[in-house]
Amino acid sequence: MGDIVVLVKPALNPDMVRTKPDGTIDIDAIPLKLDDIDANALEAAKQLKSKLGGKVIAFLLQTWGPVAKRARDMRMVTQEALARGADEAYVISDESLTGKDQIVTAGVLANAIKKYAPNASLILVAEASIDQTTGQIAGRLAAKLGMPFISYARSLEVVDGKIRAERDVEDHIQVLEASLPAVVSVTQEINEPRPPTLLQIRRAAKKPQHKLAASDVEPIPEAKKVPLEYRILTVTRKQIIIEGDTLEEIAEKLIEALEKEGVLNL
């Protein structure tokens, strides 16, 4: 068996959102953190390592700039990924790769995995990131690598050289198997990530870290969309109070109000 690759996203911290006076989100002022569900993926990789063998390799792509300003955040996220079980890390930081869409992100990561982890047996990805939550990367990555793909896995095991996953499908549980190598996206239900110990944190500083630029992961796909701005959605309530002597009267007034607002068209 080969190595286990885990995609680790340095995500915007949703608990520290900053806005500008015009209501747009000040992206540059929001610090980065290790994506919550990536911690579950790292824990799953650590548990499967004894059965698959090889190493756990983390790949990090910096999608939020400026690169120089966020250097400390990237170091902290990388160190945490290594402390949580990764044996080595490849960190892709290049200003030309920030602010791009999921097509570029998946393409860059696929190229990096092909080049630097060609013996990977399993690639684990979070079901979605905590900042953009598109849920696209795992599927796009599997397509680019030509590997089987299982999504939303809540449990994983290796059986007869195959990866077997359980996933929730509305009112029942679905069990899927895929031959290796494969790409699997995991949910938070898959495990309870254990916080790294002091010894694991100290050991993480000695693990290999490889810094990559855009030139190391070419060719770079063309982006299909470019975000213009990020804005906080605000909801203002009209605070209309409807009163009446009977329920029927109140209901009539409510219907009239909804018709006036264009909610009902009777």
C-alpha positions as CSV (number, residue, x, y, z in Angstrom):
1,M,0.0,0.0,0.0
2,G,1.1,3.6,-0.6
3,D,0.8,6.8,1.3
4,I,-2.3,8.6,2.6
5,V,-2.8,12.2,1.4
6,V,-4.8,14.7,3.3
7,L,-5.8,18.0,1.9
8,V,-5.6,20.7,4.6
9,K,-7.1,24.1,3.9
10,P,-5.8,27.2,5.7
11,A,-9.4,28.6,6.0
12,L,-10.6,32.0,7.0
13,N,-11.6,32.0,10.7
14,P,-15.4,32.5,10.7
15,D,-15.3,33.6,14.3
16,M,-13.1,36.6,13.5
17,V,-14.9,38.1,10.5
18,R,-14.1,41.8,9.9
19,T,-16.1,44.2,7.8
20,K,-15.4,47.5,6.2
21,P,-17.5,50.7,6.6
22,D,-19.3,49.9,3.2
23,G,-20.5,46.5,4.5
24,T,-18.0,44.4,2.5
25,I,-15.9,41.8,4.3
26,D,-12.3,42.7,5.0
27,I,-10.7,39.5,3.8
28,D,-7.2,40.6,4.5
29,A,-8.0,41.3,8.2
30,I,-9.4,37.8,8.9
31,P,-6.8,35.3,10.2
32,L,-6.4,31.8,8.8
33,K,-6.9,28.6,10.8
34,L,-6.9,24.9,10.1
35,D,-10.2,24.0,8.6
36,D,-12.4,22.2,11.2
37,I,-13.3,19.2,9.1
38,D,-9.7,18.8,8.0
39,A,-8.9,17.9,11.6
40,N,-11.4,15.0,11.2
41,A,-9.6,13.9,7.9
42,L,-6.2,14.0,9.6
43,E,-7.6,11.9,12.5
44,A,-9.0,9.4,10.0
45,A,-5.7,9.2,8.1
46,K,-3.8,8.5,11.4
47,Q,-6.2,5.7,12.2
48,L,-5.9,4.1,8.8
49,K,-2.2,4.4,8.5
50,S,-1.6,1.2,10.5
51,K,-3.6,-0.7,7.9
52,L,-2.5,1.0,4.7
53,G,1.1,1.6,5.7
54,G,3.2,4.4,4.2
55,K,3.1,8.0,5.4
56,V,0.4,10.6,6.0
57,I,1.2,13.5,3.7
58,A,-0.6,16.9,4.0
59,F,-1.0,19.2,1.1
60,L,-1.8,22.8,1.9
61,L,-2.7,25.4,-0.8
62,Q,-2.9,29.1,0.3
63,T,-6.0,30.4,-1.4
64,W,-6.2,33.6,0.6
65,G,-3.6,36.4,0.3
66,P,-1.6,38.5,0.7
67,V,1.0,35.7,1.0
68,A,3.6,37.7,2.9
69,K,1.0,39.0,5.4
70,R,-0.3,35.6,6.1
71,A,3.1,33.8,6.4
72,R,2.7,33.3,10.2
73,D,-0.9,31.9,9.8
74,M,0.4,29.4,7.2
75,R,3.2,28.3,9.5
76,M,0.7,27.8,12.4
77,V,-1.7,25.8,10.2
78,T,1.1,23.7,8.8
79,Q,2.5,23.0,12.3
80,E,-1.0,22.0,13.5
81,A,-1.5,19.6,10.6
82,L,1.9,17.9,11.4
83,A,1.1,17.8,15.1
84,R,-2.3,16.1,14.3
85,G,-0.7,13.2,12.5
86,A,0.8,14.2,9.2
87,D,4.3,12.9,8.7
88,E,5.3,15.6,6.2
89,A,3.7,18.6,4.5
90,Y,3.8,20.3,1.1
91,V,2.8,23.9,1.3
92,I,1.9,25.8,-1.9
93,S,2.1,29.5,-1.4
94,D,2.1,31.8,-4.4
95,E,0.3,35.2,-4.8
96,S,-0.8,34.1,-8.3
97,L,-2.8,31.3,-6.8
98,T,-4.8,33.3,-4.3
99,G,-8.4,34.4,-4.9
100,K,-8.9,31.7,-7.5
101,D,-11.9,29.4,-8.0
102,Q,-12.4,25.7,-7.3
103,I,-11.2,24.7,-10.8
104,V,-7.8,26.3,-10.2
105,T,-7.6,24.9,-6.6
106,A,-8.4,21.3,-7.6
107,G,-6.1,21.5,-10.6
108,V,-3.2,22.8,-8.6
109,L,-3.6,20.2,-5.9
110,A,-4.0,17.4,-8.5
111,N,-0.8,18.4,-10.1
112,A,1.0,18.6,-6.8
113,I,-0.2,15.1,-5.7
114,K,0.8,13.5,-9.1
115,K,4.3,15.0,-8.8
116,Y,5.0,14.8,-5.1
117,A,2.9,11.9,-3.8
118,P,2.6,9.5,-6.8
119,N,2.3,6.4,-4.6
120,A,-0.8,7.7,-2.7
121,S,-3.3,4.9,-2.0
122,L,-5.9,7.2,-0.4
123,I,-6.7,10.9,-0.6
124,L,-8.9,12.3,2.2
125,V,-10.7,15.6,1.8
126,A,-13.1,17.5,4.0
127,E,-16.7,17.4,2.7
128,A,-16.6,21.2,2.6
129,S,-14.5,24.1,3.9
130,I,-15.7,26.3,6.7
131,D,-15.2,29.5,4.8
132,Q,-16.7,28.9,1.3
133,T,-18.5,25.5,1.8
134,T,-18.7,24.7,-1.9
135,G,-18.0,21.0,-1.4
136,Q,-16.5,20.8,-4.9
137,I,-12.8,20.1,-4.4
138,A,-13.0,16.4,-3.6
139,G,-15.1,15.5,-6.7
140,R,-13.0,17.7,-9.0
141,L,-9.8,16.3,-7.6
142,A,-11.0,12.7,-8.2
143,A,-12.0,13.5,-11.8
144,K,-8.6,15.1,-12.5
145,L,-6.7,12.2,-11.0
146,G,-9.0,9.6,-12.6
147,M,-9.7,7.9,-9.3
148,P,-12.9,6.5,-7.7
149,F,-14.7,8.9,-5.5
150,I,-16.8,8.4,-2.4
151,S,-18.4,11.4,-0.8
152,Y,-19.7,12.3,2.7
153,A,-18.1,9.3,4.5
154,R,-19.0,9.0,8.1
155,S,-16.9,5.9,8.7
156,L,-14.0,4.3,6.8
157,E,-12.2,0.9,6.9
158,V,-10.0,-1.1,4.6
159,V,-11.4,-4.5,3.6
160,D,-9.6,-6.8,1.2
161,G,-7.5,-4.0,-0.2
162,K,-10.5,-1.8,-0.8
163,I,-11.8,1.2,1.0
164,R,-15.3,0.8,2.5
165,A,-17.3,3.8,3.6
166,E,-20.6,4.4,5.3
167,R,-22.6,7.5,4.4
168,D,-25.9,9.0,5.4
169,V,-28.5,9.1,2.6
170,E,-31.6,10.7,4.0
171,D,-33.5,7.9,5.9
172,H,-30.9,5.1,5.5
173,I,-27.2,4.4,5.6
174,Q,-25.4,3.5,2.4
175,V,-22.3,1.3,2.3
176,L,-19.9,1.9,-0.6
177,E,-16.6,0.2,-1.6
178,A,-14.0,1.5,-4.0
179,S,-10.7,0.1,-5.2
180,L,-7.6,1.9,-4.3
181,P,-6.2,4.5,-5.0
182,A,-9.4,6.5,-4.3
183,V,-10.5,10.0,-3.1
184,V,-12.9,10.1,-0.2
185,S,-14.6,13.2,1.4
186,V,-15.3,12.9,5.1
187,T,-17.8,14.5,7.4
188,Q,-17.4,15.6,11.0
189,E,-19.3,12.5,12.2
190,I,-16.4,10.2,11.2
191,N,-14.5,10.8,14.4
192,E,-13.7,13.1,17.3
193,P,-10.3,14.6,16.6
194,R,-8.0,14.4,19.5
195,P,-6.0,17.6,20.3
196,P,-2.3,17.2,19.8
197,T,-0.2,16.6,22.9
198,L,2.7,18.8,23.9
199,L,5.1,16.0,22.6
200,Q,3.3,15.8,19.3
201,I,3.6,19.6,18.9
202,R,7.3,19.5,19.6
203,R,7.8,16.6,17.2
204,A,5.9,18.5,14.5
205,A,8.7,21.1,14.3
206,K,11.1,18.5,13.1
207,K,8.9,16.9,10.4
208,P,9.7,17.7,6.8
209,Q,8.0,20.8,5.3
210,H,8.3,21.5,1.5
211,K,7.6,25.0,0.2
212,L,6.2,25.1,-3.4
213,A,5.5,27.9,-5.8
214,A,3.2,28.0,-8.8
215,S,6.0,27.0,-11.1
216,D,6.3,23.7,-9.1
217,V,2.7,22.7,-9.8
218,E,2.2,23.7,-13.4
219,P,0.2,23.7,-15.6
220,I,-2.2,26.0,-13.8
221,P,-5.9,25.7,-15.0
222,E,-7.7,28.8,-16.1
223,A,-10.2,30.2,-13.6
224,K,-13.8,30.4,-14.7
225,K,-15.0,32.9,-12.1
226,V,-13.5,35.8,-10.2
227,P,-15.2,37.0,-7.0
228,L,-15.8,40.8,-7.1
229,E,-16.5,41.2,-3.4
230,Y,-17.6,39.4,-0.3
231,R,-20.4,41.1,1.7
232,I,-22.3,40.4,4.9
233,L,-26.0,39.7,4.3
234,T,-28.1,41.7,6.7
235,V,-31.8,41.2,7.4
236,T,-34.0,44.1,8.5
237,R,-37.4,43.2,10.0
238,K,-40.4,45.4,9.3
239,Q,-41.7,44.9,12.8
240,I,-45.4,45.0,11.8
241,I,-47.8,44.2,14.6
242,I,-51.1,42.8,13.6
243,E,-53.9,43.0,16.2
244,G,-57.6,42.0,16.2
245,D,-60.4,41.0,18.4
246,T,-60.7,37.5,16.8
247,L,-58.4,35.0,15.2
248,E,-60.4,35.4,11.9
249,E,-59.8,39.2,12.0
250,I,-56.1,38.7,12.7
251,A,-55.8,36.2,9.9
252,E,-57.5,38.6,7.4
253,K,-55.2,41.4,8.4
254,L,-52.2,39.1,8.0
255,I,-53.3,38.0,4.5
256,E,-53.8,41.7,3.5
257,A,-50.3,42.6,4.8
258,L,-48.7,39.7,3.0
259,E,-50.5,40.6,-0.2
260,K,-49.3,44.2,0.1
261,E,-45.7,43.0,0.5
262,G,-46.0,40.9,-2.6
263,V,-45.5,37.6,-0.6
264,L,-49.0,36.3,-1.5
265,N,-50.7,36.7,-4.9
266,L,-54.3,35.6,-4.4
